[in-house]
């Protein structure tokens, strides 16, 4: 394979892996936000812990989608 195409393929694969990792990290964050809010932690504290404004926190919670959890069959929230 041409060295330039190999370089393009490698960079593309690296980007795809980073996108997967970003999606997984975002999912974990949204789940943690949901759990903190369910535990009745004040929204201001949850937002500060996530380095978010209150509007960013509520936007993240509003945009989550509900899917069954593979672990326990309960709803899992994700955006």
Secondary structure, DSSP 4 states (H G I P E B T S, - for coil): --HHHHHHHHHHHHHHHHHHHHHHHHHHHHHHHHHHHHTT--HHHHHHHTT--HHHHHHHHHT-EEEE-TTTSSEEEE-
